[in-house]
Amino acid sequence: MEAIKDSRIAIIIFSEKYACSTWCLSELAKIVECYEDGRMEKAMPVFYKVEPSDVRHQRNTYEKTFKKHEKRFKKEMGKVKTWRAALTKTANLSGWDLKNVANGHEGKLIQLIAKDVLTIVNPKYLKVAEYPTGLDSHIENLCCLVSDGGSDVVHIIGIYGSSGIGKTTIAKAVYNDMLTEFQSCSFLFSVRSVVLSQQNGLAGLQKQLISDVLKIDVIGIDNEDQGIIFIKERLRHRRVLIVLDDIEESEQFYKLVGGCGSFGPGSRIIVTTRDKHLLKKLKVDEKYKYRVDTMNQNESLELFSCHAFGQRHPLEDYVQLSEDVIHYAGGLPLALVILGSRLNQRSQVEWERELEKLSNIPNDRILEALEISYNALDKFDQSMFLDISCFLIGKDKDKATKILEACGRGGEVGIKLLTERSLVTIDEGNKLCMHELNRDMVREIVRRQSPQKPGERSRLWDLDDALDVMINLTGTDAIEGLQLDLWKHRGEVRLTTAGFSKMHNLILLEVDSEGATTKIHPETSQQECFRYLACFRWKGFPLEYIPNDFHLGNLVILDMQYSKLKKVWKVTKVCDNFVQFSFVFDLFFFFFFQSYIICGN
């Protein structure tokens, strides 16, 4: 009992006949007491050829044994209740079930237990994750990359992917697996955040690196220039493993480690980043670039269930609700962990309410993590990202490129940048795609511009918000992009051209009224509309001509497919910038088209 009180960690191995020993049960009660009052750091249950639920609820052999204990200790039933409570509490803790570890491989189980213990007693090991679901394949692949190349060269391994995808968690797991293969090691967390939040942050990280590798207290380094000289002079003969977590710029890499020549032969530098192009700047060999993708359905369900229910599968009554959450999270580990923890021990009604909230407003913690990627873009690229998120998801990449170029956002190059930063992908059909949580994050940023007044936001994509602005004439100079999918609206839609009159800075207008009952009334406004409009697309335009007060001199793209146009304008218009126009309407009017389009270029 004294040894238990003095221990930092307890490993409880539950076997089929564990409960037969009253001494074991008394020890267990003591372990629970020490763990709950904080004297013990961790208690780890191991279920050896026994079901965790049998231990938790004292069923099968445990039930039979406790019937004997109750007969034997009739006058000490309090003791029996304490034993039962200790079993239930311990079985609910995070631990291991032998049958679920490498198909019952005992050696593998022992390795896992040893690593978890070393994480606590030996600071070199890092705590990876409470539930390391889906990590095995990543660890195996990356450990092969770390081991590749022989002991006479230094190379960099780049782990890249979007925010919240698990890059840091994977890097920590690989670090723990490989650190014993090197003379020294160092893991520098959140380089980007440290540089942004701390004065002289790079010098501080250099000191940590030197301290980790040489095991000395570092003095005399007051700035990053002194630090890099020290690193190059003192570490060039050491075979080291270094992880630089969340690198944003190549300058951060070179100021921290100087390059591959700063360390001894066989050294490995692992970099995690959201930006694939950064790895190109660092001259990382293509075979050492490792992309982290979202989790598959089974992995997602397991990780979520572990956090929501403390087991690898959902409770029977929560299966459909769990699948709804999985669908929302889209395989993003960060979202699965946050939502699983948030919904733990909640009722079905609370789950339904949370899902309803998420459909309107993203979870704050998820939003905060994903917003890092948005904030890393400059203002120009942020505008492009907003346009894609609000208007261009699912569109053909080539068409989207033309629209972005027309709006002055930088098309091909901009899309390439966003794909390199794992914010946008191009599917097999050449369409722009984006993780739904990234889309929701960006749209929430726009919504925050004016939560109560849609007309003061820079972009309007939601039909209800856009109709509210159009019908109530509450548009402002803030609006740069407007999308109206009128076919979604039930019933007749009545609009006036005056609804656009206050949107002086509108650049992109997309309306789809094909199949909808739409009436638009031309109303002469004191100011011309659309002075800066570059992309004007109205599918199913309901008028026979475009109103004269629509000033379209800056148009680059005009798309009026399936409209009722008989004339484009009643007067001659000069459009100096046209690169694309499209009219699809009755063949008769095509041959007797009465308006003039003068395209300067």
N, C-alpha and C positions, 0 to 999 in steps of 0.2 A: 504493500500500500504506500509506503514511503517512496519507493521508486516511481510509482505512478504519479504521485504528487510532484516529484521533481522532473518529470519528463515533459519535453516540448511537444512530442508527437506520440500518438498511440495508434498502433495498427491492430485492429481486431479481426481475427480470422474466424468467421462463422462457418462451422462445419455442420454436418447433419446431427451430431451428438453434442454440440457445444453446450446446449442448455442443460444437459445431464449433470454438468459440473456446477455445483452451487458456488464453488470458489471462483470459477470463471465469471459467473453472474455477479458475484460481489465485486470482483475487479472491474467488471463492465460498469456497474453502478458508480464506482469511484471515478472511473474515466469520464463518465457523463457529468458528474459533479464538477470535476476539475475543468472540463471543457466549457461548461456553461458559466462558471464564475471567472473565466479568462486566464486561469493559471496555465492551461494547456493550449498551445497554438492550433493544433489540428488533431482530429480523430478520423481515422480512415478505415471504413469497413471493407472487408474482403469476403465475398460470398463464394466459398469453396464447395462446389458440388451441392449447393443448397439454393433454393429460390429466395430472393430478397423478400418477396411478399410473405413467405412462410415465417421468416424472422420477424418482419414488421408486424404481422398480425398473429403470431404464434399459432401457426397451423401445422397440420400433418405431424411429423415427429416432435416438433416443438410443443404442439398442443398436448400430445400424450405425456410428454415429460412434465409439463406444468400441472397436469392433473395429479401426478404423483407428488409434486412439490406442495400442492395445496393440501393434500392429505397429510403430508409429513409436517408441514408448518401451519397447522390449523390455528395455533395460538399466535402465530407471527405473520398473519396475512399481509400486514403492511410491508414486510420484507419482500413477499412474492409480488405485490403490486409494484414495488420499486424496480424489481428485476424486469417485469413486463414493460414498464415505462422506459427503462434503459434500452431494451431491445428495440422498441418502436422508434425511439429518438435516434439511435445509432443507425438503424437500417434506413432512415430517411436522409442520412448524410451522403454526400458525394463519395463514391468509392468505386469498387470494381466487382464485376460478376465474372468469374472465370470462364463460363461458357461463351461470353460475349467478347472475349479477348483472344484474337487469333485462333478461333475454333478450339478453345480450351487449352492452348499451349501454355504450360505453367512457367516456362522460362521467360516467355514474352511478358507474362503478368508480373513476374519478379522485376524485370527491367523497368516496367512502368512505375511500379511502386518505388523502386530505388531512385528513379529520376525525380519523382514527386517529393520524396523525402529530401533529396539533395538540393532541390529548389529552395527549400526552407533553411536547411542547415549549412549549405554552401552557397554564398551569394553569387558565385560565378554562374550558377544555373538560373535561368529566368522562368518566372511563372508564365506559362503559355496561355492556357485557357481552362476554364472550369470544366468544360466539355469539349474535348479536342476532336469534334466530329469533322470528318472529311479531310483531315490533315495528312493522313498516311501517304497518299499518293503524291502530294506536294513535297513531303519530306524526302520520300524515296527519289523523286526526280531531281530535286535540288541538291541532295547529298551526292548524287552521281555527278552533277555539274561541278560541285566543289572539289570532288576527288579527281575529276578529269584534268588532264594537262600535265601531269607529272609533278615532281618536287623541285624542278629546276626553273620553273617560270612563275610569274605573278600574274594573275588575271582577275578581272572584275566580273561578277555575276549580277545582272540587273533583274530585279523583280518589279514588274509594273502592272498597273491596273487602276480602276477607279477608286474613289474614296469609299471606305467601308467594306471593301472587298476581302480584306483579311491579309494584306501584304505584311504588316508588322507581326501579326500572329504567326504567320508561316515563317518569317525570318527568325523569330525567337525559337521556334521549334527546331529549325535547321541548325541554329547556333548551339542549342543544347546538345544536339546529336553529334556535332562535329568538333566542339571545343577541345576535347581531349586529344585531338589529332594535331594540335598546334602548340608551340611553345607558350604563346600568350594570346589573349583575346580581349576584345572590347566591343561593346554594343552601345552606340551613341543614338539615343532616342530622339525623335521629333526634332531633327536638325532645323527644319524650316521654322517651327514655332520658337525654338530657342533663339535663333538669329533675330526674329521679329520682336520678341518680347524682352530680351535681355541686352543691356548695353555691353558691348564687347563680347557677345555671345560665342562667336567662333573661337576666341582665345580660351574661353571657359571649357568648350568642348575639346580643344586641343589638350588642355591640362588633364581632363578626364581620360583621354586616350593614352597619354603618357603614363599617368598614374596606374591605369589598368594593366598596361603592358609591362612596365618596369617595376611596379609595386613600390613606388616612392612618392613622397609628398613633393609636389612640384612648386618651386619658388623661382622668382626671377623671370617669369613670363608675363609681361604686361600687355602685350598685343599679339595679334595673329602672325605678324611677320617674324617675331622672335620665336613663336611657337612652331612655325613650319620649319625653321632652321634647326631647332632642337630635334624635331621629329626625324628629319632627314639624316642628321648626324648620329643620333643615338639608336634608331630603330632599323637601320638598313641591313643589319645582319640577323635580325630576328624573323623567324617564320611565324607569322601572326594571322589570326582570323579577325577581321574587323567588319562590323555592320554599321552602315550609315543609313539611318532610318529617315524617310521622308525628305529626300534631297529635292530641291526645287530648281537650283541653278548649278551649272558646271563650276562656277566660281566657288561655290560652297565646298564642292568636292576637292578642288585643287588647294584651297586654303586650309582645309582640314588635314589632308593626307599627302598633298604634294603630287601624288601620282603613284604608279606601280613601282617606280624606282626607289621609293622611300623605304621599302621593306625587303626582307630577305627572300631568297628563292623559295618557292612553294607557298608563299603567302596568298591569301584570298581576301578580296574586298567585296562584300555584298552590299548592294545599293537598292533601297526601295524608293519608288517614285511613281507619281501619277502620269509622268510625261515620258512617253517612249522615245521622243526625239532627243531628250537629254542623254539617253544611253548612246545614241549615235554620236553626240558631241564628245562623250567620254571614250569613244572608240571601243565600245564593248562589242566583242565578236557576236555575230548573229546567233550562234548556237548557245551562247550564254545569256540570252535575253529570255526571260521566263514570264509569260503573261498569266495573270490570275483571273479566271473567269468566275461567273456566278455559280452558286451551288445548284446541283440538280434537284429534282423534286424529292427524292428519298433523303438526301443529305439535309435539305432544308427542313423537312418534316422532323427528322431526328434531332437536329440542333434546336429547333424551336420547342419541341416536346420536352427536351432535357431542361430547358429553362422555364417552361410553363408548367410542367407536371413533375419534374424530377425523374423522368423515365424517358426511354427512347421512342415512345409512341404515345399518341394522345389518348385521353380517357374516352370511353365509348361514346358518351354523350357530347363530346367536343370535337368529333372527327371532322364534320363539315365546317365548323367554325375555324378549326385549325387550318383546314385547306384554304379557307378564305383569306386568312392572315398570310399564309405561304404565298398565295397568288399576289397579294399586295406587296409583300417584301421582295418578290422577284428574284429570289436566290441571293440576296445581299446579306452576308453574315451579320453585319452590324445591326441591320433592321430586325433580323430574326432574334438576336440576343436581347435587344432593347424591348421589343414587343413581348417576347416570351417572359421576360422578367416582370414586365408591367402587368401582364395578365395572370401571373401566378396567383393561385388561391382566389381567383375572381369567379363570380357566378356567370351563368350563360347570359343573363340580361346585361351584365357589365361588359362582357365580351362584345355583344351586339352593339351596345352604345359606343364602345371604343372604335369598332369598325366603321360605324356611321360617322364618327368624328374624323377618322382618318381619310374618309372619302372626300372630305371638304378641306381639312387643314392637316398638313403633315405633322408628325410627332416632332416636338422641338429638338430633342436630342439627336434624332436622325437628321433633321434639317441642318442643325449646327455643324455636324460632321461633313455633310455633303456640300455645304456652302463654301467650304475651304477651296474646293476646286473652282467655283465661280469667282471667288475673291482673288484667286491667283491670276485671272485674266485681266488684261488691260481694258480700259473703257470701251475701246473700239470693238474688241473681241467679245466683251460682255454683251454689247448691243446685238452682235451677230448671233450669239448664243440665245439671247432672249427671243429673237425672231424665229429661230429654228424651233425652240421649245414651244412657242405659242402658236406658230402657223405652219411649220414645214415638216413636222414629223409624219412619216409615211409617204412623203412625196418623192418622186424620182429625183435622184441626186443631180442629174444634169439640169432639170427644170428648176430645182431649188437653187442651184448655182447661179442660173440666169436671174432669178428673182433677187437673190442677195446682191449680185453685182449691180442690178438695176437700182437697188436701194442704197448703193454706196457702202455696202458692208464687207466687200471683199469675198468673193465666192469660193473658187477652187482652193485657194491658199488657206482661207479661213476654215473651210470644212476639214482640210487636211490637218490643221493645227488641233482642232477639236477631237479628231479621231486619234491623234497621237497622245492626247491627254485623256483618252478613254471616256470622253464625255458623249461622243457620237459614234455610231457604227454604221456601216453600209452593208445591207443584207444581200443575199444572193440575187435578188431582183433589182439591185441597184437603187434601193430606197433608203432614205435617211431614217435611222432608228436611234432610240435613246432609252435608257432605263427609266421606267415610269417614275421612280422616286427622284431621279435627277430632274425629270420634267416637272414634277410636282414642286420640287424645291425652287426651280426658277420661277414658276408661276406664282408661288407664294411670295417671292421677292417682289414681283410686279404688284401683287395684291396689297402688299404692305405700303406701297407708295401712297395709297389712299384707301384704307379698308372700307370706309363708308361711302365714298364717292367714286364710282367707276370712271366717271368722265375725267378724273384727274390722274388716271393711270396712263402709263406710256403705251400699253398694248391691251386690246380687248379681244378675247377669243371666246369667252363664255357667252352663249346666245342670250341668256337673260340679262346679263350686264350690258351687252351691246344694244339690245332692244330698248332697255331702260334709257340709255343715253340718247338713242335716236328718237324715240317717241317723245321724251321730255326735253329734248334739245339742250342737254347738259354737257355736250362735248366741250373740250378745252384745247388750248395749244399743246397740252402735255401729250395728247394721243398721237403716236407715230404709226401705229398699225391697228387695223380693225378687220375682224373676220365675222361674217354673219352667215351662219348655216341655216337659212330660213326654212329649208325643207324639214328641219327638226320640229318646227313650230306647228302646232295644231290650230287650225283656223286661219282666218285671213290676217295678213300683216299689212298695215297701212303706214307708209313712211312718207316723209317730205324731203325734198332736196335740202331744205333749210337745216335738216338734222346734221348735215356735214359742214355747215357754214362756219362754225367756230373751231373746227379742227384744222387750223392753219398750217400745222406742221405734219399733217398726215403724209406718209411716204408710201405705205402699202395698204391697199384696200382689196379685200377678197370677199365676194358675196356669192352664195349659191342659192338661187331661188327657183331652180328647175323643179317642177312638180309641186311648188308651193303656190298658194293663192296670195300673190303679192301685188299691192297697188302703191305706186310711188307718184306723188304729186309734185311736179316742178313748181317751185316757188322762187321767184327772183329775190336773191339776197343782196344786201348792200355791198358785200365783199365777194369776190370770186372764190369759189371753192377749189381745193386741190392744187394750189399754186406749186407745192413741192412734190406732188404725187408722182412716183416713179413706176409703180406697178398697179395697174387697174384691171382687176379680173372680176367680171360679174356674169356668172353662168345663169342664163335664163332672165336676162335684163328685160323688165316688163314694158318699157317705153319704146316708141317707134323712132326716137332719136335721142341723142345725148344732150341734156340741157346746155344751153349756150353759156351759162355762168359757171360751168365746170371748166376751169382753166387747166388745160392738160398739156401745157407747153413743155413740161419736164418729163413727160411720159417716156419710158423705155419699153415697157410691156403693156399692150392693150389686148385683153382677151375677153371677147363678148360672145362666147359660144352659146348656141341654143337660145339666142335672144329674139325679141320681137322687132328688132331694128329694121326700119325701111330706109332710113337715112342715118348716117353716123352723126352728123351735125346739120343744122339748117343753114349754116354758113361755112365758108372755107376756113379750115384750121391749119396752122403750121406747127408741126411736131418735129423739132430738130433732132431729137435723141432716139427716135424709134429704132429698136433692133428686132422687135417681134410684135406682130399683131395677128389676131385670129378671130374670124367671124364665121360662125356656122349657123345658117338660118335657111329659110325657104329658098329653093333653087331659083325661083322666079325673080326674087329680089336680088339674088346674087348677080344675075345678068343685067338687071336694071338698077344697079346700085347708083344712087343719085348724089351722094356727098363726095367731097374731095378730101383725100388724105395726102398732105404734102410732107414727105419725110426728108428732112434736111440731110441726113447721113445715110 
